[in-house]
Amino acid sequence: MQEQIEKTWLKQVAEGNEPAFRALFDAYKDRFFAVARKMTGSVYIAEEMVQETFIVLWNKRALLKKVEQPDSYLFTIFYRCLYKHFKSEALLRKTRNELLPLVPANTDEAED
C-alpha cells in the first residue's frame, strides 16, 4: 500500500507537484537523517545529506515516472550523496596530509 502511494507521489513530483515532494520529504527525512548521523557522527553533515538527496531528487524529477521501487530509488540517491561526501572528505584529508609538510614551521612570525 505505502509503495503505491509513494509511486503516486513520484509521478506527481515528476510533474512538478510541490506538495507531493513535501510528502516524500516527510516520509523519508527522518530515516535518511538517522543513517547519515550514524555514518558521519555529525548532525550538520546529516542535515546536509538529507538536503542534498532531495535536491538531487527534485533536479531529476523528469525521470521519476518510470520508478517502480520508490524506496530503493530514494535510498540509492541518498547513498550516492553519502558516498560523494566521504569521497570528498578522503580527498581533502589526502591533500591536507600532502601539503602539511610543505608549510613552514614559523608561519605566524612576521618577517622583518
N, C-alpha and C positions, 0 to 999 in steps of 0.2 A: 504494500500500500504506500509506504513512505517513498519507495523508489519511483513509483508512478507520479507522485506529487512532485518530486524533485525533477523528473523528466519534464513535467509541465512547466515548472519554474525555469528550467534551462531553455526551453523553447521560447518562453516569454522574454527571458533575458536576451536571447538572440535577436528578438525584435525590438530591443531597447527598453523593455519594461523595468523601470527602476524599483517598484515595489516587489517584483519577483526577485530582483537582485538582492534586495534587502532581506527577503525571506531566506534566500540561500545563505547569505552572510550570517544571519541569526542562527540558522541551523548548524553551521559549521564552525563559527568563530571560536567557541569555547574548546572544542576538540583540537583544532589547529593550535590554539594558544597553549594548551596543556602540553602537547607534544613538543612544540618549539621551545617552551620554557624548560622542559626536562632535558632536551638535547643541547640547548645553549647555556642554560643556567642564568639567563637574563630575561627579565620582564620586558625591558626595552626592545631587545632583539626579537623576542617572541611577538610583540606587537607589530614590529616591522615586517616579520614574516607573514603574519596574517594579512596585513595591508597589501603586501606585495602579491600574495596569492590572489586576492580579489581584484587587484589592478590588472593582473595578467588575464584573469577570467573575463573581466569587462572588455579588455582590449581584443580578446579573441572570441568575443561573443558570437560572431557570424558562424563559427564552427559548431556551436552548441546544439543545433537542431539534430545533428547526427549522433549525439552521445547516447549510448544505450545503457551505460552503467554510471550514473552520476557520481556515486560515492567514489568509485575507482578513479574517475576522471579528475575530480576535485582534489583527491589525495595525491594524484600524480603531479598536478600543478604545484601543490603545496610542497611535496618532497623535492621537486626540482628547484623551488625557491630556496629551500634549506641547503641543498647541495651547492647551489650557486654561492650562498653565503659562506659556507665552510671552505669552498674552493678559494674564494676571495680572501678570507682570513688566513688561509695557509700561504697564499702568495704574499700577503702583507708581512707575515712573520718571516718568511724566507728572505724577502727584500730587506727587512729591518736587520736580520741577522747578518746579511752580507754587507750592508752599509755601516753597521755599528762599528766594526773595527777600523773603518776609514775616517771616523770622526776624531779630530784631535782631542786629547785629554783635557786641555785647558781652554775649552771653547767659551767659558764665561769670563775670562780675563780680557780686558781691553788692551789693545796694542798701543804702545806709546808713539 
